[in-house]
Amino acid sequence: MGSAFGVYLEDQGVEARGRFIIDPDGVIQGFEVLTPPVGRNVGETLRQIQAFQHVRNSQGTEATPSGWKPGKPTLKPGPDLVGKVWEVWKTNMAFE
C-alpha cells in the first residue's frame, strides 16, 4: 500500500507516516506525509474529514476556514471573497 501511495521509504524499509482522505468518489481530497519519527494528529484528521463532509453536503456553496469545526461559521466562496477572507473570517473563530 505504501508503494501505491508513494510513501514507502525503500532505503529504510519502512513507510513514512502518511494519511490520505479519499472521498466517496475515490478522489484524494487531502493528504499528509511525515517522516517516521513524527506522529500524526488524529484529532486534526477527524476535523478535516468533518470539514470535507460539510463542504460536500453543501454542494460547494460553503467553504471551511482554517481550524473550522462543526457548528462554526463557514465561508461563501465566490469572486467577491477573493482577497477579502480576513474581512469575513476572524482567526479567533477557529479556537472558540
DSSP file (Angstrom, degrees, kcal/mol; ACC not computed):
  #  RESIDUE AA STRUCTURE BP1 BP2  ACC     N-H-->O    O-->H-N    N-H-->O    O-->H-N    TCO  KAPPA ALPHA  PHI   PSI    X-CA   Y-CA   Z-CA
    1    1 A M     >        0   0    0      0, 0.0     4,-1.8     0, 0.0     6,-0.2   0.000 360.0 360.0 360.0 -42.0    0.0    0.0    0.0
    2    2 A G  H  >> +     0   0    0      1,-0.2     5,-2.8     2,-0.2     6,-1.0   0.882 360.0  49.4 -59.3 -38.8    2.8    2.4    0.9
    3    3 A S  H >45S+     0   0    0      3,-0.2     3,-0.8     4,-0.2    -1,-0.2   0.905 107.5  54.7 -66.1 -40.8    4.3    1.9   -2.6
    4    4 A A  H 345S+     0   0    0      1,-0.3    -2,-0.2     2,-0.1    -1,-0.2   0.851 115.7  38.6 -61.5 -35.0    1.0    2.6   -4.3
    5    5 A F  H 3<5S-     0   0    0     -4,-1.8    -1,-0.3    13,-0.0    -2,-0.2   0.393 113.8-115.7 -98.3   2.1    0.6    5.9   -2.4
    6    6 A G  T <<5S+     0   0    0     -3,-0.8    -3,-0.2    -4,-0.5    -4,-0.1   0.762  85.7 109.6  75.6  25.3    4.3    6.8   -2.7
    7    7 A V      < +     0   0    0     -5,-2.8     9,-3.5    -6,-0.2     2,-0.5   0.353  39.1 113.9-114.7   5.1    5.1    6.8    1.0
    8    8 A Y  E     -A   15   0A   0     -6,-1.0     2,-1.2     7,-0.3     7,-0.3  -0.674  55.8-150.9 -79.9 124.1    7.3    3.6    1.1
    9    9 A L  E >>> -A   14   0A   0      5,-3.4     4,-1.8    -2,-0.5     3,-1.3  -0.756  14.2-174.1 -95.7  89.7   10.9    4.6    2.1
   10   10 A E  T 345S+     0   0    0     -2,-1.2    -1,-0.2     1,-0.3     3,-0.1   0.858  78.7  56.0 -57.0 -42.0   12.7    1.8    0.3
   11   11 A D  T 345S+     0   0    0      1,-0.2    -1,-0.3    -3,-0.1    -2,-0.1   0.763 117.7  36.1 -64.5 -23.8   16.2    2.6    1.7
   12   12 A Q  T <45S-     0   0    0     -3,-1.3    -1,-0.2     2,-0.2    -2,-0.2   0.582 103.1-129.3-102.4 -14.3   14.8    2.4    5.2
   13   13 A G  T  <5S+     0   0    0     -4,-1.8     2,-0.3     1,-0.3    -3,-0.2   0.738  74.5  94.5  72.2  22.9   12.4   -0.5    4.6
   14   14 A V  E   <S-A    9   0A   0     -5,-1.2    -5,-3.4    -7,-0.0     2,-0.4  -0.888  74.3-110.2-136.9 167.5    9.5    1.4    6.3
   15   15 A E  E     -A    8   0A   0     -2,-0.3    -7,-0.3    -7,-0.3     2,-0.0  -0.812  31.1-119.4 -98.1 142.3    6.6    3.6    5.2
   16   16 A A        -     0   0    0     -9,-3.5     2,-1.3    -2,-0.4    19,-0.2  -0.336  44.9 -90.0 -66.3 161.4    6.5    7.3    6.0
   17   17 A R  E     +B   34   0B   0     17,-2.5    17,-2.7    21,-0.2     2,-0.4  -0.642  64.6 169.9 -79.3  98.3    3.6    8.3    8.2
   18   18 A G  E     -B   33   0B   0     -2,-1.3     2,-0.4    15,-0.2    15,-0.2  -0.874  20.2-174.8-114.7 144.5    1.0    9.0    5.5
   19   19 A R  E     -B   32   0B   0     13,-2.4    13,-2.1    -2,-0.4     2,-0.4  -0.999   5.1-168.2-134.7 140.3   -2.7    9.7    5.7
   20   20 A F  E     -B   31   0B   0     -2,-0.4     2,-0.7    11,-0.2    11,-0.2  -0.993  12.9-150.2-130.7 128.7   -5.0   10.2    2.8
   21   21 A I  E     -B   30   0B   0      9,-3.3     8,-3.2    -2,-0.4     9,-1.3  -0.892  21.5-173.8-100.5 114.7   -8.5   11.5    2.9
   22   22 A I  E     -B   28   0B   0     -2,-0.7     6,-0.2     6,-0.3    -2,-0.0  -0.932  14.8-137.4-114.9 127.4  -10.4    9.9    0.0
   23   23 A D    >   -     0   0    0      4,-2.7     3,-2.6    -2,-0.5     4,-0.1  -0.215  35.2 -93.4 -78.3 172.3  -14.0   11.0   -0.8
   24   24 A P  T 3  S+     0   0    0      0, 0.0    -1,-0.1     0, 0.0    -2,-0.0   0.699 126.1  59.3 -60.2 -18.5  -16.8    8.6   -1.7
   25   25 A D  T 3  S-     0   0    0      2,-0.1     3,-0.1     0, 0.0    -2,-0.0   0.425 120.9-107.7 -88.8   1.5  -16.0    9.1   -5.4
   26   26 A G  S <  S+     0   0    0     -3,-2.6     2,-0.5     1,-0.3    -4,-0.0   0.630  74.2 138.7  84.5  14.2  -12.4    7.8   -4.8
   27   27 A V        -     0   0    0     -4,-0.1    -4,-2.7     1,-0.0     2,-0.6  -0.804  57.3-123.4 -96.4 129.6  -10.8   11.2   -5.2
   28   28 A I  E     +B   22   0B   0     -2,-0.5    -6,-0.3    -6,-0.2     3,-0.1  -0.599  32.5 175.1 -70.7 118.8   -8.0   12.1   -2.8
   29   29 A Q  E     +     0   0B   0     -8,-3.2     2,-0.3    -2,-0.6    -1,-0.2   0.685  63.7   1.6 -97.5 -23.9   -9.1   15.3   -1.1
   30   30 A G  E     +B   21   0B   0     -9,-1.3    -9,-3.3     2,-0.0    -1,-0.3  -0.988  60.0 179.1-160.6 152.8   -6.3   15.7    1.3
   31   31 A F  E     -B   20   0B   0     -2,-0.3     2,-0.3   -11,-0.2   -11,-0.2  -0.991   8.5-167.6-155.3 157.2   -3.1   14.1    2.4
   32   32 A E  E     -B   19   0B   0    -13,-2.1   -13,-2.4    -2,-0.3     2,-0.4  -0.984   5.1-168.6-145.2 134.9   -0.2   14.5    4.8
   33   33 A V  E     +B   18   0B   0     -2,-0.3     2,-0.3   -15,-0.2   -15,-0.2  -0.989   9.8 176.9-129.6 124.4    3.1   12.6    4.8
   34   34 A L  E     -B   17   0B   0    -17,-2.7   -17,-2.5    -2,-0.4     6,-0.1  -0.902  34.7-104.2-122.9 151.8    5.5   12.8    7.7
   35   35 A T    >   -     0   0    0     -2,-0.3     3,-2.1   -19,-0.2   -19,-0.1  -0.383  46.8 -96.3 -70.9 157.3    8.8   11.0    8.3
   36   36 A P  T 3  S+     0   0    0      0, 0.0    -1,-0.1     0, 0.0   -21,-0.0   0.737 117.1  60.6 -51.3 -33.6    8.7    8.1   10.8
   37   37 A P  T 3  S+     0   0    0      0, 0.0     2,-0.5     0, 0.0    -2,-0.0   0.649  96.6  69.1 -74.5  -8.0    9.9   10.0   13.9
   38   38 A V  S <  S-     0   0    0     -3,-2.1   -21,-0.2   -21,-0.0     2,-0.1  -0.927  74.4-144.8-115.4 127.5    6.9   12.4   13.9
   39   39 A G        -     0   0    0     -2,-0.5     2,-0.2     1,-0.1    -4,-0.1  -0.393  16.1-114.6 -85.7 163.2    3.3   11.3   14.6
   40   40 A R        -     0   0    0     -2,-0.1     2,-0.8    -6,-0.1     3,-0.1  -0.478  23.4-115.4 -90.9 165.4    0.1   12.5   13.1
   41   41 A N     >  -     0   0    0      1,-0.2     4,-2.0    -2,-0.2     3,-0.2  -0.880  22.9-170.3-104.9 103.1   -2.7   14.3   14.9
   42   42 A V  H  > S+     0   0    0     -2,-0.8     4,-2.5     1,-0.2     5,-0.2   0.871  86.2  57.2 -62.5 -37.6   -5.8   12.1   14.8
   43   43 A G  H  > S+     0   0    0      1,-0.2     4,-2.1     2,-0.2    -1,-0.2   0.898 107.8  47.5 -60.2 -40.7   -8.0   15.0   16.1
   44   44 A E  H  > S+     0   0    0     -3,-0.2     4,-2.5     2,-0.2    -1,-0.2   0.882 109.5  53.5 -68.4 -38.0   -6.9   17.1   13.2
   45   45 A T  H  X S+     0   0    0     -4,-2.0     4,-2.3     2,-0.2    -2,-0.2   0.936 110.2  46.9 -60.9 -46.0   -7.6   14.3   10.7
   46   46 A L  H  X S+     0   0    0     -4,-2.5     4,-2.4     1,-0.2    -2,-0.2   0.894 110.8  52.4 -63.4 -39.8  -11.1   13.9   12.1
   47   47 A R  H  X S+     0   0    0     -4,-2.1     4,-2.2     1,-0.2    -1,-0.2   0.914 110.2  48.5 -61.6 -42.8  -11.7   17.7   12.0
   48   48 A Q  H  X S+     0   0    0     -4,-2.5     4,-2.9     2,-0.2    -2,-0.2   0.892 109.0  52.4 -66.4 -39.4  -10.7   17.7    8.3
   49   49 A I  H  X S+     0   0    0     -4,-2.3     4,-2.5     1,-0.2    -1,-0.2   0.930 110.2  49.1 -61.1 -43.6  -12.9   14.7    7.5
   50   50 A Q  H  X S+     0   0    0     -4,-2.4     4,-2.4     2,-0.2    -2,-0.2   0.898 111.5  49.7 -61.3 -39.8  -15.8   16.6    9.1
   51   51 A A  H  X S+     0   0    0     -4,-2.2     4,-2.6     2,-0.2     5,-0.2   0.926 111.0  48.2 -66.0 -44.5  -14.9   19.7    7.0
   52   52 A F  H  X S+     0   0    0     -4,-2.9     4,-2.4     1,-0.2    -2,-0.2   0.902 112.6  49.5 -62.1 -40.3  -14.7   17.8    3.8
   53   53 A Q  H  X S+     0   0    0     -4,-2.5     4,-2.7    -5,-0.2    -2,-0.2   0.908 110.9  50.0 -64.2 -41.5  -18.1   16.2    4.6
   54   54 A H  H  X S+     0   0    0     -4,-2.4     4,-1.8     2,-0.2    -2,-0.2   0.939 112.1  46.6 -62.8 -47.1  -19.6   19.6    5.3
   55   55 A V  H  <>S+     0   0    0     -4,-2.6     5,-1.8     1,-0.2     4,-0.3   0.917 113.4  49.3 -61.9 -43.2  -18.4   21.1    2.1
   56   56 A R  H ><5S+     0   0    0     -4,-2.4     3,-1.4     1,-0.2    -1,-0.2   0.924 110.7  49.9 -62.5 -44.0  -19.6   18.1    0.1
   57   57 A N  H 3<5S+     0   0    0     -4,-2.7    -1,-0.2     1,-0.3    -2,-0.2   0.792 106.3  55.8 -66.5 -27.0  -23.0   18.2    1.7
   58   58 A S  T ><5S-     0   0    0     -4,-1.8     3,-1.4    -5,-0.2    -1,-0.3   0.491 108.4-128.6 -81.6  -1.8  -23.3   21.9    0.9
   59   59 A Q  T < 5 -     0   0    0     -3,-1.4    -3,-0.2    -4,-0.3    -2,-0.1   0.846  68.7 -52.5  56.2  37.5  -22.7   21.0   -2.7
   60   60 A G  T 3 <S+     0   0    0     -5,-1.8    -1,-0.3     2,-0.2    -4,-0.1   0.520 113.7 112.6  83.2   5.4  -19.9   23.6   -3.0
   61   61 A T  S <  S+     0   0    0     -3,-1.4     2,-0.3    -6,-0.3    -2,-0.1   0.594  77.2  44.3 -85.5  -9.1  -21.9   26.5   -1.6
   62   62 A E        -     0   0    0     -7,-0.3     2,-0.3    14,-0.2    14,-0.2  -0.955  62.4-164.5-133.2 152.3  -19.8   26.7    1.5
   63   63 A A  B     -C   75   0C   0     12,-2.6    12,-3.3    -2,-0.3   -11,-0.0  -0.949  20.2-129.0-129.2 153.0  -16.1   26.5    2.4
   64   64 A T        -     0   0    0     -2,-0.3    10,-0.1    10,-0.2     3,-0.1  -0.896  19.5-138.4-107.3 128.8  -14.5   25.9    5.7
   65   65 A P    >   -     0   0    0      0, 0.0     3,-2.1     0, 0.0    10,-0.0  -0.219  46.0 -63.2 -74.4 171.2  -11.8   28.3    7.0
   66   66 A S  T 3  S+     0   0    0      1,-0.3    28,-0.1     2,-0.0     0, 0.0  -0.281 125.0  12.1 -54.0 132.8   -8.6   27.1    8.9
   67   67 A G  T 3  S+     0   0    0      1,-0.2    -1,-0.3    -3,-0.1   -19,-0.0   0.524  88.9 166.2  77.0   4.8   -9.5   25.4   12.1
   68   68 A W    <   -     0   0    0     -3,-2.1    -1,-0.2    27,-0.0   -17,-0.1  -0.193  13.4-171.9 -56.1 143.5  -13.2   25.2   11.3
   69   69 A K    >   -     0   0    0      4,-0.1     3,-2.3   -19,-0.1   -22,-0.0  -0.953  38.5 -76.9-132.5 154.3  -15.3   22.8   13.5
   70   70 A P  T 3  S+     0   0    0      0, 0.0   -19,-0.0     0, 0.0   -20,-0.0  -0.206 119.4  25.3 -51.7 136.1  -18.9   21.7   13.1
   71   71 A G  T 3  S+     0   0    0      1,-0.4     3,-0.1    -3,-0.0    -3,-0.0   0.232  97.7 113.0  92.5 -12.7  -21.3   24.4   14.1
   72   72 A K  S <  S-     0   0    0     -3,-2.3    -1,-0.4     1,-0.1    22,-0.1  -0.523  79.0 -82.3 -88.5 159.9  -18.8   27.2   13.4
   73   73 A P        -     0   0    0      0, 0.0     2,-0.2     0, 0.0    -1,-0.1  -0.221  44.7-155.6 -61.0 149.2  -19.3   29.8   10.6
   74   74 A T        -     0   0    0    -10,-0.1     2,-0.3    -3,-0.1   -10,-0.2  -0.620  15.2-110.4-114.2 177.0  -18.3   28.9    7.1
   75   75 A L  B     -C   63   0C   0    -12,-3.3   -12,-2.6    -2,-0.2    10,-0.0  -0.819  15.6-133.5-108.7 151.0  -17.3   31.0    4.1
   76   76 A K        -     0   0    0     -2,-0.3   -14,-0.2   -14,-0.2   -15,-0.1  -0.896  30.0-137.9-102.8 104.2  -19.3   31.5    0.9
   77   77 A P        +     0   0    0      0, 0.0     3,-0.1     0, 0.0     0, 0.0  -0.286  47.7 111.5 -65.7 146.6  -16.9   31.0   -1.9
   78   78 A G  S >> S-     0   0    0      1,-0.1     3,-1.8     0, 0.0     4,-0.7  -0.898  78.3 -75.6 165.9 170.2  -17.0   33.4   -4.9
   79   79 A P  G >4 S+     0   0    0      0, 0.0     3,-0.7     0, 0.0    -1,-0.1   0.819 122.6  59.3 -57.8 -33.6  -15.2   36.2   -6.7
   80   80 A D  G 34 S+     0   0    0      1,-0.2     0, 0.0    -3,-0.1     0, 0.0   0.635 101.4  56.4 -74.4  -9.9  -16.1   38.8   -4.0
   81   81 A L  G X4 S+     0   0    0     -3,-1.8     3,-2.4    -5,-0.1     4,-0.5   0.687  78.3 112.2 -89.1 -20.0  -14.4   36.7   -1.3
   82   82 A V  T << S-     0   0    0     -3,-0.7     0, 0.0    -4,-0.7     0, 0.0  -0.332  94.8  -0.3 -59.3 124.8  -11.0   36.7   -3.2
   83   83 A G  T 3  S+     0   0    0     -2,-0.1    -1,-0.3     1,-0.1    -2,-0.1   0.456 122.9  78.5  75.9   1.3   -8.5   38.7   -1.2
   84   84 A K    X>  +     0   0    0     -3,-2.4     3,-1.5     1,-0.1     4,-1.2   0.213  48.6 113.7-124.5  13.9  -11.1   39.5    1.5
   85   85 A V  H >> S+     0   0    0     -4,-0.5     4,-3.3     1,-0.3     3,-0.7   0.891  77.5  56.1 -54.4 -41.1  -11.2   36.4    3.5
   86   86 A W  H 34 S+     0   0    0      1,-0.3    -1,-0.3     2,-0.2     5,-0.1   0.710 102.3  56.3 -68.6 -18.8   -9.8   38.2    6.6
   87   87 A E  H <4 S+     0   0    0     -3,-1.5    -1,-0.3    -6,-0.1    -2,-0.2   0.805 118.4  33.0 -76.4 -29.3  -12.6   40.7    6.4
   88   88 A V  H << S+     0   0    0     -4,-1.2     2,-0.5    -3,-0.7    -2,-0.2   0.836 118.0  51.5 -93.5 -39.3  -15.2   37.9    6.7
   89   89 A W     <  -     0   0    0     -4,-3.3     2,-0.5    -5,-0.2    -1,-0.2  -0.883  66.6-154.7-111.0 126.8  -13.4   35.4    8.9
   90   90 A K    >   -     0   0    0     -2,-0.5     3,-2.1     1,-0.1     4,-0.4  -0.858  18.8-133.7 -99.8 132.3  -11.8   36.2   12.2
   91   91 A T  G >  S+     0   0    0     -2,-0.5     3,-1.2     1,-0.3     4,-0.3   0.783 101.7  64.4 -59.2 -29.4   -9.0   33.9   13.3
   92   92 A N  G >  S+     0   0    0      1,-0.2     3,-0.9     2,-0.2     4,-0.3   0.679  84.6  75.9 -71.4 -13.5  -10.3   33.6   16.8
   93   93 A M  G X  S+     0   0    0     -3,-2.1     3,-0.9     1,-0.2    -1,-0.2   0.853  89.7  58.1 -60.7 -33.6  -13.4   31.8   15.4
   94   94 A A  G <  S+     0   0    0     -3,-1.2    -1,-0.2    -4,-0.4    -2,-0.2   0.709 107.7  45.4 -71.0 -20.0  -11.3   28.7   14.9
   95   95 A F  G <         0   0    0     -3,-0.9    -1,-0.2    -4,-0.3    -2,-0.2   0.314 360.0 360.0-110.6   8.7  -10.3   28.4   18.6
   96   96 A E    <         0   0    0     -3,-0.9    -1,-0.2    -4,-0.3    -2,-0.1   0.498 360.0 360.0 -73.4 360.0  -13.6   29.0   20.3
